Amino acid sequence: MWQANVFTVFPEAFPGSLGVSVIGKALKLNKWNLNIIDLKQFPAKLDRIDFPPFGGGAGMVLSPLTFEMAFNLLGENQKNMRKIYFSPRGRQFNQTDIQDLADSHGVTMLCGRYEGVDQRILDYYSFDEISIGDFVLSGGEVAAMAIIESCVRLLPNIVGNTASICDDSFKNCLLEYNQYTKPQVFNGLSVPDVILSGNHEKIDEFRASQSKKITQKRRTDLWKKYIAMKMKSIRKQKNTF
């Protein structure tokens, strides 16, 4: 069973959004497991889990002694899972990273607060520092929920219609096409005729064209990757003959 271990000083934040919709239903049905570890239960000294930073500065830093005691609660197989610490200075995660995590046995996450954690925690336990965007949060809990939800929805038998996953944004470096539903006309805006045509070949062509246009306009970085991927595929086909 895929498992997420989350070390946090605010366990009451969970399951949060992970407890609703198909993700929450799957959690209740034991299709995946969420293990929340309250760091406050492991004081390093005099009921304290964090201390002022050496060298001065604002905020408090999580003690490595606290994390060591908490981490030792995990089973040996869980200790070997990939470890993630959320930080604005970390490498930005993407859908390929999410897929790799979903294909593994699970992940261990450390949610920082205040001034962060002692660097030796990250070094000794081989944590990957990751970011979910170029902005700053008060802690890692929201980021943890985002990463966990992204992974769980890719697990087998979680999402009812697996075709919806196949059309996700970032598949093949393209953003998803526009979606429409009833009514056919809304405030003078009509659904494109081709979508209503019933010709699924034309609909697929239209949606593919929309994905390309949207990606090229909004994410030039992804568009460049898409072009590079297509060129690589063409060269590979030429070498085959």
C-alpha positions as CSV (number, residue, x, y, z in Angstrom):
1,M,0.0,0.0,0.0
2,W,1.3,3.5,-0.9
3,Q,2.1,5.5,2.2
4,A,2.7,9.1,3.1
5,N,4.6,9.8,6.3
6,V,4.3,13.5,7.3
7,F,6.3,15.1,10.1
8,T,4.7,18.3,11.3
9,V,4.1,20.5,14.4
10,F,0.5,21.0,13.3
11,P,-1.0,17.5,12.9
12,E,-4.5,19.0,13.2
13,A,-4.0,20.4,9.7
14,F,-4.5,16.8,8.3
15,P,-6.2,15.2,6.5
16,G,-7.5,18.5,5.4
17,S,-8.3,18.4,1.6
18,L,-7.0,14.8,1.6
19,G,-10.1,13.7,3.4
20,V,-12.6,14.7,0.7
21,S,-13.6,13.6,-2.8
22,V,-12.0,10.5,-4.4
23,I,-8.8,11.0,-2.4
24,G,-10.6,10.9,0.9
25,K,-12.8,8.0,-0.1
26,A,-9.7,6.0,-1.1
27,L,-8.1,6.9,2.3
28,K,-11.2,5.6,4.2
29,L,-11.1,2.4,2.0
30,N,-7.4,1.8,2.9
31,K,-6.3,2.1,-0.7
32,W,-3.5,4.3,0.6
33,N,-2.2,5.3,4.1
34,L,-1.6,8.7,5.7
35,N,0.7,8.6,8.7
36,I,0.9,11.9,10.6
37,I,3.7,12.3,13.2
38,D,3.4,15.2,15.7
39,L,6.9,16.6,16.3
40,K,5.7,18.3,19.5
41,Q,5.6,14.8,21.1
42,F,9.4,14.6,20.9
43,P,10.9,17.4,22.9
44,A,14.7,17.7,22.7
45,K,15.0,19.5,26.0
46,L,12.6,21.0,28.6
47,D,9.6,20.5,26.4
48,R,11.3,22.3,23.5
49,I,11.6,21.0,20.0
50,D,13.2,24.1,18.5
51,F,15.8,26.7,19.5
52,P,17.3,30.0,18.4
53,P,19.8,29.6,15.5
54,F,23.5,29.6,16.2
55,G,25.1,32.8,14.9
56,G,22.0,34.8,15.6
57,G,19.0,35.7,13.5
58,A,15.2,35.7,13.7
59,G,13.0,32.7,14.3
60,M,13.4,29.2,15.8
61,V,15.0,26.1,14.2
62,L,13.8,22.5,14.6
63,S,16.3,20.5,16.6
64,P,17.9,17.4,15.0
65,L,17.4,15.5,18.3
66,T,13.6,16.0,18.0
67,F,13.5,14.7,14.4
68,E,15.7,11.8,15.2
69,M,13.4,10.5,18.0
70,A,10.3,11.0,15.7
71,F,12.0,9.3,12.7
72,N,13.0,6.3,14.7
73,L,9.3,5.4,15.1
74,L,9.1,4.4,11.4
75,G,9.7,0.8,10.3
76,E,12.9,0.0,8.5
77,N,11.1,-0.3,5.1
78,Q,9.6,3.2,5.6
79,K,12.9,4.7,6.6
80,N,14.2,3.9,3.1
81,M,11.4,5.7,1.3
82,R,12.2,9.0,-0.5
83,K,12.4,11.9,1.9
84,I,11.2,15.4,1.0
85,Y,11.6,18.7,2.8
86,F,9.6,21.7,1.5
87,S,11.7,24.8,1.0
88,P,11.5,27.9,-1.3
89,R,15.2,27.2,-2.2
90,G,14.4,23.7,-3.4
91,R,14.1,22.3,-6.9
92,Q,10.6,22.8,-8.3
93,F,8.6,19.6,-8.6
94,N,6.8,18.6,-11.8
95,Q,4.5,15.9,-13.1
96,T,7.3,13.6,-13.9
97,D,8.5,13.7,-10.3
98,I,4.9,13.1,-9.1
99,Q,4.6,10.0,-11.4
100,D,7.9,8.6,-10.0
101,L,6.7,9.1,-6.4
102,A,3.3,7.4,-7.3
103,D,5.2,4.5,-8.7
104,S,7.2,4.0,-5.5
105,H,6.1,2.6,-2.1
106,G,5.5,6.0,-0.7
107,V,7.2,9.2,0.6
108,T,8.3,10.7,3.9
109,M,7.8,14.5,4.2
110,L,9.1,17.0,6.7
111,C,7.1,20.2,7.1
112,G,9.1,23.1,8.3
113,R,7.8,26.0,10.3
114,Y,9.2,29.3,11.6
115,E,12.9,29.6,10.6
116,G,13.1,26.0,9.3
117,V,15.0,23.0,10.4
118,D,18.6,22.2,11.3
119,Q,20.6,21.6,8.1
120,R,22.0,18.4,9.6
121,I,18.6,16.8,9.5
122,L,18.5,17.2,5.7
123,D,22.1,16.1,5.3
124,Y,22.1,13.1,7.6
125,Y,18.8,11.7,6.4
126,S,19.3,12.6,2.7
127,F,16.3,14.8,2.3
128,D,15.5,16.3,-1.1
129,E,14.6,20.0,-0.9
130,I,11.7,20.7,-3.2
131,S,9.5,23.7,-3.9
132,I,6.0,23.9,-5.4
133,G,6.5,27.4,-6.8
134,D,8.3,30.7,-6.4
135,F,6.4,31.9,-3.4
136,V,6.7,31.5,0.4
137,L,4.3,29.7,2.7
138,S,4.2,29.8,6.5
139,G,4.9,26.0,6.6
140,G,5.1,22.9,4.5
141,E,1.7,21.4,5.4
142,V,-0.2,22.8,2.3
143,A,2.6,21.8,0.1
144,A,2.6,18.3,1.5
145,M,-1.2,18.0,0.8
146,A,-0.7,19.1,-2.8
147,I,2.1,16.6,-3.5
148,I,0.2,13.7,-1.8
149,E,-3.0,14.4,-3.7
150,S,-1.1,14.6,-7.0
151,C,0.4,11.2,-6.2
152,V,-2.6,9.4,-4.9
153,R,-4.8,10.3,-7.9
154,L,-2.3,8.4,-10.1
155,L,-2.6,5.2,-8.0
156,P,-4.6,2.3,-9.4
157,N,-8.3,2.3,-8.8
158,I,-8.4,5.8,-7.3
159,V,-9.9,7.9,-10.0
160,G,-13.2,6.5,-11.5
161,N,-12.5,7.5,-15.1
162,T,-8.9,6.8,-15.8
163,A,-9.2,8.5,-19.2
164,S,-9.4,11.8,-17.4
165,I,-5.8,11.2,-16.1
166,C,-4.5,10.5,-19.6
167,D,-5.6,14.0,-20.7
168,D,-4.1,15.9,-17.8
169,S,-2.0,19.0,-18.3
170,F,1.7,18.3,-18.7
171,K,1.2,15.0,-20.4
172,N,3.5,15.0,-23.4
173,C,4.6,18.6,-22.4
174,L,1.2,20.1,-23.3
175,L,-1.4,21.9,-21.3
176,E,-5.0,20.5,-21.4
177,Y,-7.5,21.8,-23.9
178,N,-10.7,23.8,-23.0
179,Q,-13.7,22.0,-21.6
180,Y,-17.4,22.8,-22.2
181,T,-20.8,21.6,-20.9
182,K,-24.4,22.7,-20.8
183,P,-25.9,25.2,-21.6
184,Q,-24.8,25.4,-25.3
185,V,-24.9,29.3,-25.1
186,F,-23.8,31.2,-22.0
187,N,-24.1,35.0,-21.9
188,G,-23.6,35.1,-25.6
189,L,-20.7,32.7,-25.6
190,S,-21.3,29.5,-27.6
191,V,-19.6,26.1,-27.5
192,P,-17.4,25.6,-30.6
193,D,-19.3,23.9,-33.4
194,V,-16.8,21.2,-33.8
195,I,-17.3,20.1,-30.2
196,L,-21.0,19.6,-30.9
197,S,-20.5,17.9,-34.3
198,G,-20.3,14.3,-33.0
199,N,-17.3,13.7,-35.2
200,H,-14.8,12.4,-32.7
201,E,-11.9,12.4,-35.1
202,K,-12.5,16.1,-35.7
203,I,-13.0,16.7,-32.0
204,D,-9.7,15.1,-31.1
205,E,-7.9,17.1,-33.8
206,F,-9.5,20.3,-32.4
207,R,-8.6,19.5,-28.8
208,A,-5.0,18.7,-29.8
209,S,-4.8,22.0,-31.7
210,Q,-6.1,23.9,-28.6
211,S,-3.6,22.2,-26.3
212,K,-0.8,23.3,-28.6
213,K,-2.1,26.9,-28.9
214,I,-2.6,27.2,-25.2
215,T,0.8,25.8,-24.3
216,Q,2.6,27.9,-26.9
217,K,0.9,31.1,-25.5
218,R,1.1,30.4,-21.8
219,R,4.1,28.2,-21.2
220,T,6.9,28.8,-23.7
221,D,9.2,26.6,-21.6
222,L,6.8,23.6,-22.0
223,W,6.4,24.4,-25.7
224,K,10.1,24.2,-26.3
225,K,10.2,20.8,-24.6
226,Y,7.3,19.7,-26.7
227,I,9.1,20.7,-29.9
228,A,12.3,19.1,-28.8
229,M,10.4,15.9,-28.0
230,K,8.7,15.9,-31.5
231,M,12.1,16.5,-33.2
232,K,13.7,13.6,-31.3
233,S,10.8,11.4,-32.3
234,I,11.2,12.4,-36.0
235,R,14.9,11.7,-36.0
236,K,14.3,8.3,-34.3
237,Q,11.8,7.4,-37.1
238,K,14.3,8.4,-39.8
239,N,17.0,6.3,-38.3
240,T,14.7,3.3,-38.2
241,F,14.4,3.2,-42.0
